[in-house]
Amino acid sequence: MKIGVLGLQGAYREHMQCLGKLGIDTMDVRYNQDLKHINGLIIPGGESTVISKLAQKNLLFDAIRQKGLLNFPIWGTCAGLILLASEIEDNSVEPLKLMKIKVRRNAFGRQKHSFVTKIKLSGFAAQEEFPGVFIRAPQIISIGDGVEVLARYQKNIVACKQGNLLATSFHPELTSDLLFHQIFLNIVQRSMVTSLAG
Amino acid sequence: MAETVAEKGTWTVKKGLAEMLKGGVIMDVTTPEQAKIAEEAGACAVMALERVPADIRAAGGVARMADPSIILRIMDAVTIPVMAKARIGHFVEAQILEALGVDYIDESEVLTPADEQHHIDKHAFKVPFVCGARNLGEALRRIAEGAAMIRTKGEPGTGNVVEAVRHMRMVMGEIRRVQNMPKEELMSVAKEMGAPYELLLEVANTGRLPVVNFAAGGIATPADAALMMQLGCDGIFVGSGIFKSKDPKARAKAIVAATTHYNDPKILAEISKDLGEAMPGLEIATISPEQRMQDRGW
């Protein structure tokens, strides 16, 4: 199994380090052809405006979208979640339109409102809480059919899943808790088994 | 059930924002229009200023924090993070910038220092700080004071990358040196460098600075940006290099692309075409010692 981390801009190294701790092979993805060599893709935190523009410029944008439509496992954290959305409230970013979620950018405010807290998991894991690092974080303001809520902070949905797509508005890669990396690896594992069987 | 506590201004979120800026370009802007051009071109953040370093250098006199109304207008114009500069040691300018709600403060040698002995106690703030450094000792002193991001000083406003290269090579070289040292030698190196021992120990163990390290000071072309990335920095500050060039839009886009594809000479060749004239450059030897900005701070 090999996991790609979109390496155009942002905190891709941190995701690779987390996966390294789990003994997983990684590569940073910058071009279309890189997608052929991976079984799942992480779109990291960074500036969503920048990542979207750079991806559109080198055709990676459409290639990722095509893969996503075919249920290829993709996990977006923070800026990555914004990219996975089907709608951005202020239309300031061109998203991939893969997940039925509507997103508000910088929803908690500027950097002075960035925060660390414990978020509540929806009962899918042995642990009940997860350390949530929110940095100028987006909020999921509505979800469509087939989107499963995985975690909330207060009333806000901060993690969800739709098929093989996973989205978190916080940064598990900045903590030592590898739960969400493990969840994503399980999704990838299952999708590899399914595609073998098919 | 009790509401969970949200902790703000922690080291994790200060350092974390810098991690999110990695692989990106932070551009100096002086108006909301320039800020929009920068955002549109793919800047990961902007630095709100009254004048870019080349103009500060030309004007002479005392350079201070920008007028808050300029900073606020720029904050309103874009959705990406906005940084602003305070004078070295001027903790009240920093308090004002924090009150304005800027996302990062640059305690910067581009402005005239307010204190020739002491930098700001950056731990006292919730807003994160970036500081300039010419070598490992200086970088670790700033981190010990609370800087959550480091950049090379270079020689601002010159369009000449030579000093940024010198400072990046110095920091990376010193990191490699301490990495290969037996532990018992680190204390005397810490003394020599004026570096806090615990931080030096961390660098020796991990082989990298404890915070993100950008290049700044004299970057004027896509090739300059890629050079700094290949030398090992995490991202790029461009001061005068964009809005002092003939075609800021094209140059801004090209520098963003060069920072991402820094390892691909074919792409670099393509994006370097037809950018118009770069900003006028300054030979470092023609700058008198008292006008060298990099010697400000310690």
Boltz contact constraints between the chains, C-beta under 6 A:
constraints:
  - contact:
      token1: [A, 8]
      token2: [B, 260]
      max_distance: 6.0
  - contact:
      token1: [A, 9]
      token2: [B, 23]
      max_distance: 6.0
  - contact:
      token1: [A, 9]
      token2: [B, 24]
      max_distance: 6.0
  - contact:
      token1: [A, 10]
      token2: [B, 20]
      max_distance: 6.0
  - contact:
      token1: [A, 11]
      token2: [B, 19]
      max_distance: 6.0
  - contact:
      token1: [A, 11]
      token2: [B, 20]
      max_distance: 6.0
  - contact:
      token1: [A, 45]
      token2: [B, 20]
      max_distance: 6.0
  - contact:
      token1: [A, 46]
      token2: [B, 20]
      max_distance: 6.0
  - contact:
      token1: [A, 47]
      token2: [B, 44]
      max_distance: 6.0
  - contact:
      token1: [A, 47]
      token2: [B, 80]
      max_distance: 6.0
  - contact:
      token1: [A, 50]
      token2: [B, 24]
      max_distance: 6.0
  - contact:
      token1: [A, 50]
      token2: [B, 42]
      max_distance: 6.0
  - contact:
      token1: [A, 50]
      token2: [B, 44]
      max_distance: 6.0
  - contact:
      token1: [A, 53]
      token2: [B, 42]
      max_distance: 6.0
  - contact:
      token1: [A, 54]
      token2: [B, 260]
      max_distance: 6.0
  - contact:
      token1: [A, 92]
      token2: [B, 79]
      max_distance: 6.0
  - contact:
      token1: [A, 110]
      token2: [B, 101]
      max_distance: 6.0
  - contact:
      token1: [A, 110]
      token2: [B, 103]
      max_distance: 6.0
  - contact:
      token1: [A, 111]
      token2: [B, 17]
      max_distance: 6.0
  - contact:
      token1: [A, 111]
      token2: [B, 103]
      max_distance: 6.0
  - contact:
      token1: [A, 112]
      token2: [B, 101]
      max_distance: 6.0
  - contact:
      token1: [A, 112]
      token2: [B, 126]
      max_distance: 6.0
  - contact:
      token1: [A, 114]
      token2: [B, 13]
      max_distance: 6.0
  - contact:
      token1: [A, 115]
      token2: [B, 6]
      max_distance: 6.0
  - contact:
      token1: [A, 115]
      token2: [B, 7]
      max_distance: 6.0
  - contact:
      token1: [A, 115]
      token2: [B, 8]
      max_distance: 6.0
  - contact:
      token1: [A, 116]
      token2: [B, 7]
      max_distance: 6.0
  - contact:
      token1: [A, 116]
      token2: [B, 10]
      max_distance: 6.0
  - contact:
      token1: [A, 116]
      token2: [B, 12]
      max_distance: 6.0
  - contact:
      token1: [A, 117]
      token2: [B, 4]
      max_distance: 6.0
  - contact:
      token1: [A, 117]
      token2: [B, 6]
      max_distance: 6.0
  - contact:
      token1: [A, 118]
      token2: [B, 4]
      max_distance: 6.0
  - contact:
      token1: [A, 133]
      token2: [B, 12]
      max_distance: 6.0
  - contact:
      token1: [A, 133]
      token2: [B, 16]
      max_distance: 6.0
  - contact:
      token1: [A, 135]
      token2: [B, 13]
      max_distance: 6.0
  - contact:
      token1: [A, 135]
      token2: [B, 16]
      max_distance: 6.0
  - contact:
      token1: [A, 135]
      token2: [B, 17]
      max_distance: 6.0
  - contact:
      token1: [A, 174]
      token2: [B, 16]
      max_distance: 6.0
